[in-house]
């Protein structure tokens, strides 16, 4: 969106990385609800992507994944093994490297997909709807995270994850349980991301345009 210098991009990436880890280890980025942990860390990732593009968005997504893996490792709940290969799977004495797929792949894409959604909307909709476009990008980031994380958990860990939950679902109703999470916690994440990304980006671009003199693409 802006033509930042490489030094500026590195500095901004460092700032947003610090925000991600600060929110994580202050206990604000992940909220524990039983064995489920809704997160709002997609917000700084999406904002960073909208400011600098998908390459740096992917870097911030990687940092989001790293923070989630570390948080799961050092503050585990019953199902944290799906995010950390350092935690033993139920009934075993070892973790699984597949946890890295769950922890990192969706989060990296959180820094990529919303950028392309925003670019597409910018081509289709009037300029005056830019804040709405930011908000939709935030919504997309939240849905990317929720949908991919939960479906990868079922695909890669399935029964092990289900049995580790406080109230396991019947084997033939596992996807129904997943969609129940999406309809509750996932919707809350999406609404929060929609509001925060729209509001924060709307304010940021005004400040950047008035004080920093960075050219827009």
C-alpha positions as CSV (number, residue, x, y, z in Angstrom):
1,X,0.0,0.0,0.0
2,X,2.9,2.4,0.8
3,X,6.3,2.6,-0.8
4,X,8.3,2.1,2.4
5,X,12.1,1.9,2.3
6,X,13.6,-1.4,3.3
7,X,14.8,0.1,6.6
8,X,11.3,1.3,7.4
9,X,9.8,-2.1,6.6
10,X,12.3,-3.8,8.9
11,X,11.5,-1.3,11.7
12,X,7.7,-1.7,11.2
13,X,8.0,-5.5,11.1
14,X,10.0,-5.4,14.4
15,X,7.4,-3.2,16.0
16,X,4.5,-5.4,15.1
17,X,6.5,-8.5,16.1
18,X,7.0,-7.0,19.5
19,X,3.3,-6.3,19.7
20,X,2.5,-9.9,18.9
21,X,4.8,-11.3,21.6
22,X,3.8,-8.7,24.1
23,X,0.1,-9.5,23.7
24,X,0.9,-13.2,23.7
25,X,2.8,-13.4,27.0
26,X,0.7,-10.8,28.8
27,X,-2.1,-13.3,28.3
28,X,-4.1,-11.0,26.1
29,X,-3.4,-12.5,22.7
30,X,-4.8,-15.9,23.6
31,X,-7.9,-16.3,25.8
32,X,-8.3,-19.7,27.5
33,X,-11.8,-21.1,27.4
34,X,-11.6,-24.7,28.6
35,X,-9.5,-26.5,26.0
36,X,-10.0,-23.8,23.4
37,X,-8.0,-20.6,23.0
38,X,-9.6,-18.0,20.7
39,X,-7.0,-15.4,19.6
40,X,-6.9,-11.8,18.3
41,X,-3.3,-11.9,17.2
42,X,-4.4,-11.9,13.6
43,X,-5.1,-8.1,14.0
44,X,-1.5,-6.9,14.1
45,X,-0.6,-9.4,11.3
46,X,-3.3,-8.2,9.0
47,X,-2.5,-4.5,9.7
48,X,1.2,-5.1,9.0
49,X,0.2,-6.9,5.7
50,X,-2.0,-4.0,4.6
51,X,0.7,-1.5,5.3
52,X,3.6,-3.4,3.8
53,X,2.3,-6.1,1.5
54,X,2.0,-9.9,1.7
55,X,5.8,-10.7,1.9
56,X,6.1,-8.9,5.3
57,X,2.6,-10.0,6.2
58,X,3.9,-13.6,5.9
59,X,6.8,-12.8,8.1
60,X,4.4,-11.4,10.8
61,X,2.2,-14.5,10.3
62,X,5.3,-16.6,11.0
63,X,5.8,-14.7,14.2
64,X,2.2,-15.2,15.1
65,X,2.7,-19.0,14.6
66,X,5.9,-18.9,16.6
67,X,4.2,-17.1,19.5
68,X,1.3,-19.6,19.5
69,X,3.7,-22.5,19.6
70,X,5.7,-21.0,22.4
71,X,2.6,-20.1,24.4
72,X,1.2,-23.6,23.9
73,X,4.5,-25.1,25.1
74,X,4.9,-23.0,28.2
75,X,1.2,-22.5,29.1
76,X,-0.4,-25.8,28.0
77,X,-3.9,-26.9,28.3
78,X,-5.1,-30.5,27.4
79,X,-5.2,-29.9,23.7
80,X,-2.0,-27.8,23.3
81,X,-0.1,-30.7,21.7
82,X,-1.7,-29.8,18.4
83,X,0.3,-26.5,18.4
84,X,3.6,-27.7,19.9
85,X,5.8,-30.6,18.9
86,X,7.4,-30.4,22.4
87,X,4.2,-31.6,24.1
88,X,3.4,-35.3,24.3
89,X,0.4,-36.5,22.4
90,X,-2.2,-38.4,24.6
91,X,-1.0,-41.9,25.3
92,X,2.5,-41.4,23.9
93,X,5.8,-40.1,25.2
94,X,6.5,-37.8,22.3
95,X,5.0,-34.9,20.3
96,X,4.3,-34.7,16.6
97,X,6.0,-32.4,14.1
98,X,2.6,-32.0,12.5
99,X,1.9,-29.5,15.2
100,X,4.2,-27.2,13.3
101,X,1.8,-27.3,10.3
102,X,-1.1,-26.3,12.6
103,X,0.8,-23.6,14.3
104,X,2.5,-22.0,11.3
105,X,0.7,-22.6,8.0
106,X,-2.6,-20.9,8.8
107,X,-0.9,-18.0,10.6
108,X,1.4,-17.3,7.7
109,X,-1.6,-17.2,5.3
110,X,-3.2,-14.7,7.7
111,X,-0.5,-12.3,6.6
112,X,-1.1,-13.1,2.9
113,X,-4.8,-13.7,2.0
114,X,-6.2,-10.5,3.5
115,X,-3.8,-8.4,1.4
116,X,-5.2,-9.9,-1.8
117,X,-8.7,-9.6,-0.6
118,X,-8.1,-5.9,0.1
119,X,-6.4,-5.4,-3.3
120,X,-9.4,-7.0,-5.0
121,X,-11.9,-5.0,-3.1
122,X,-10.0,-1.8,-3.9
123,X,-10.4,-2.5,-7.6
124,X,-14.1,-3.2,-7.3
125,X,-15.4,-0.6,-4.9
126,X,-15.2,3.2,-4.7
127,X,-12.3,4.8,-2.9
128,X,-14.6,6.2,-0.2
129,X,-15.2,2.6,1.0
130,X,-11.5,2.1,1.9
131,X,-12.2,1.7,5.6
132,X,-14.8,-0.9,4.9
133,X,-12.2,-2.7,2.8
134,X,-9.8,-2.7,5.7
135,X,-12.5,-4.1,7.9
136,X,-13.3,-6.9,5.4
137,X,-9.6,-7.7,5.2
138,X,-9.5,-8.1,9.0
139,X,-12.6,-10.4,8.8
140,X,-10.8,-12.4,6.2
141,X,-7.7,-12.8,8.4
142,X,-9.8,-14.0,11.3
143,X,-11.7,-16.6,9.2
144,X,-8.5,-17.8,7.5
145,X,-7.0,-18.5,10.9
146,X,-10.1,-20.1,12.5
147,X,-11.1,-22.2,9.5
148,X,-7.6,-23.5,8.6
149,X,-6.5,-24.2,12.2
150,X,-9.6,-26.1,13.2
151,X,-9.7,-28.1,10.0
152,X,-6.0,-28.9,10.1
153,X,-6.5,-30.1,13.7
154,X,-9.2,-32.5,12.7
155,X,-7.3,-33.6,9.6
156,X,-4.0,-34.2,11.3
157,X,-4.9,-35.0,14.9
158,X,-8.6,-36.0,14.8
159,X,-9.3,-38.5,17.5
160,X,-6.3,-37.6,19.7
161,X,-7.5,-34.0,19.9
162,X,-11.1,-34.9,20.4
163,X,-10.3,-37.3,23.3
164,X,-8.2,-34.6,25.0
165,X,-11.1,-32.2,25.1
166,X,-13.2,-31.9,28.3
167,X,-16.3,-33.1,26.5
168,X,-15.3,-35.2,23.5
169,X,-17.7,-35.3,20.6
170,X,-19.0,-38.6,19.2
171,X,-16.7,-39.9,16.4
172,X,-19.3,-39.2,13.8
173,X,-20.0,-35.7,15.0
174,X,-16.5,-34.3,15.1
175,X,-17.1,-31.9,12.3
176,X,-20.3,-30.8,13.9
177,X,-18.3,-29.9,17.0
178,X,-15.8,-28.0,14.8
179,X,-18.5,-25.9,13.2
180,X,-20.0,-25.3,16.6
181,X,-16.6,-23.6,17.6
182,X,-16.6,-21.7,14.3
183,X,-20.1,-20.4,15.0
184,X,-19.3,-19.3,18.5
185,X,-15.6,-18.4,19.2
186,X,-14.8,-18.0,15.5
187,X,-17.6,-15.5,15.0
188,X,-16.4,-13.5,18.0
189,X,-12.8,-13.4,16.5
190,X,-14.1,-12.4,13.2
191,X,-16.2,-9.5,14.5
192,X,-13.4,-8.2,16.7
193,X,-10.9,-8.4,13.8
194,X,-13.5,-6.6,11.5
195,X,-13.9,-3.7,13.9
196,X,-10.3,-3.4,15.1
197,X,-8.6,-3.6,11.7
198,X,-11.1,-1.2,10.1
199,X,-10.7,1.3,13.0
200,X,-7.0,1.1,13.5
201,X,-6.1,1.2,9.7
202,X,-8.5,4.1,9.2
203,X,-6.6,6.0,11.9
204,X,-3.2,4.9,10.9
205,X,-3.4,5.9,7.2
206,X,-4.5,9.4,8.3
207,X,-1.5,9.8,10.5
208,X,0.9,8.3,7.9
209,X,-0.4,10.5,5.2
210,X,-0.2,13.7,7.3
211,X,3.1,13.1,9.1
212,X,5.3,10.7,7.2
213,X,5.0,11.7,3.6
214,X,5.2,8.1,2.4
215,X,4.0,7.6,-1.2
216,X,1.1,5.2,-1.8
217,X,1.2,2.5,-4.5
